Amino acid sequence: MENNEKREITCEIKEEFGVIAEDRRGWHKELNLVSWNHLNPKYDIREWSPDRSRMGKGVTFTKDEIVVLRNLLNDLVI
């Protein structure tokens, strides 16, 4: 692949868990199970435009990582 060629990134939302927040533009920060480039799905937190045609930067977690995150959140004293 030449330096000026861009590899297309594909994503497929396999399961929607919910909206964490919505900003004034209508973008939603969501937790979903997403398959990137037809690979095994990962838990994904990122912002999506209202029609899901665009997305913001996000973070992905394996099943083991999301369990650790859940435990850390459960231990928070708020």
ChimeraX attribute file (.defattr): number of C-alpha atoms within 10 A of each C-alpha:
attribute: neighborCount
match mode: 1-to-1
recipient: residues
	/A:1	6
	/A:2	5
	/A:3	5
	/A:4	6
	/A:5	7
	/A:6	8
	/A:7	7
	/A:8	7
	/A:9	8
	/A:10	10
	/A:11	13
	/A:12	14
	/A:13	14
	/A:14	12
	/A:15	13
	/A:16	13
	/A:17	11
	/A:18	11
	/A:19	15
	/A:20	12
	/A:21	11
	/A:22	15
	/A:23	9
	/A:24	6
	/A:25	8
	/A:26	13
	/A:27	20
	/A:28	21
	/A:29	20
	/A:30	19
	/A:31	19
	/A:32	21
	/A:33	22
	/A:34	21
	/A:35	18
	/A:36	15
	/A:37	12
	/A:38	11
	/A:39	11
	/A:40	10
	/A:41	21
	/A:42	20
	/A:43	21
	/A:44	21
	/A:45	20
	/A:46	18
	/A:47	23
	/A:48	19
	/A:49	15
	/A:50	13
	/A:51	9
	/A:52	10
	/A:53	7
	/A:54	10
	/A:55	15
	/A:56	12
	/A:57	8
	/A:58	12
	/A:59	10
	/A:60	18
	/A:61	16
	/A:62	14
	/A:63	13
	/A:64	8
	/A:65	13
	/A:66	15
	/A:67	12
	/A:68	13
	/A:69	13
	/A:70	10
	/A:71	11
	/A:72	10
	/A:73	11
	/A:74	9
	/A:75	9
	/A:76	7
	/A:77	5
	/A:78	4
